[in-house]
Amino acid sequence: MSSSNSSNIQEVQFILRGFPELHDWQYWLSFPFLVVLVLTYFGNLIIVVVIVMERSLHEPMYIFISILAAIDLVPGVSLLPILLAVLWLGSQSIPFDACFIQMFVVYLHTGMESSMLVVMAYDRYIAVCKPLQYPSIVTSAFIMKLILLIILRSLCIVIPIPIIARTLIYCNHHNVYNVFCEYFSVINTACNHTVISDNYLTIGVFLVAPSDTILIALSYYMIISTALSLQSKEAQQKVFSTCSPHLIVILFFYLSGTLSVIIFIFENMFPQYIRTLFAVLYITVPPALNPIIYGLKNKEIRLMISKCFRKI
């Protein structure tokens, strides 16, 4: 009998309540997120299309940028539309299993984005510090192996997240105080918890984020050290102007993700809407900034985009 009741319970829907304590004016938050949606959709889509269509951009650096842009299209499809629906229309229901699918897709995006940022930093390290060896190191086979490694690594880390959340029993209420099926917000509605469910994502973040951050930091440290040793001031300026925006986006990505976990651990010290806001910004802002930082600031990509628009 109990198993039958549990089965019926698990068929209910979750209710996304939006930002806790901000319901009276969360409608106004929809406007900046609408800008984020437009930048995410069109910015990344334009970069992918231009790089795919222009043969002159079929080089490793641009291939990596197009892969990052393709990855950044994911939140535009899986998260931002329902986020705007919650902010505009109020609480939204989401089917039980669809919630865990969204959870998987969103966290897979963040895992792949983190891995891709490491790969792109390493690519720039080889290009700046070992320019003569670059063609022999970054080959087509090398790129394919890296892409496969990124996918496998991200899947291994992310697959347990929705599985752990799905195995919990949700019995009394299904109000998720968030704008999407964020892991901690969902498991807070469960009536049973395990050591694994309470700690897996926290441990995963503190294992993956520092290691990726260290690898990126080492790459850019070597790039900056090489740039400082250059005789040409113009070459130094070019390296610094390229690296500094990259580092800003990377720092925002990792700091906001780490802060959202820290705020959850010490949740009694912060209003609940603060944790919700950090969790959303961590996933939505970098995909909107990346097309500008990695795409439009790149002279070749910018010229090709203007060329395409002139043709149109």
Beta strands, then each sheet from edge to edge (+ up, - down):
strand 1: 13-16
strand 2: 92-95
strand 3: 175-176
sheet 1: 2+ 1- 3-
end
